Amino acid sequence: MVAGLLFACHGAATLFDVLGGPHGTAPAVAEWPGWWAAVIQLTGGGLVLLGLGTRSAAMLCSGSMAYAYFTVHQESGLLPIENGGEPAALFCWSFLLIAALGPGRWALDGTRDRTSGHPEG
């Protein structure tokens, strides 16, 4: 839940100039990759936070952070401590873990499964 909330905050900051605003220049609407990354952060983070389509959302979030790390940070140094990519690496691996392990018992998907009589998956 916390990883989803923090990720969604990054997207909201970039898209709506709230919570301290974007880190760097705000991307124009539909500008690749910044605006699309912010949309993934806001929607994917929100879905992970709520536990809706968690595995798919977490996988998309993980992939977007891997892309960010290798296209933005990697050129400045090999290790995250050298290139400022610690947040990207942490989000990438955190979301990959969530995608692998699933959302947990508080997820809204699990609530829906329990009320419909279907086993949790």
Secondary structure, DSSP 8 states (H G I E B T S, - for coil): -HHHHHHHHHHHHHHHS-TT--SSS---TT-TTHHHHHHHHHHHHHHHHHTSSHHHHHHHHHHHHHHHIIIIIGGG-SSHHHHT-HHHHHHHHHHHHHHHH---TT-HHHHHHHHHT----
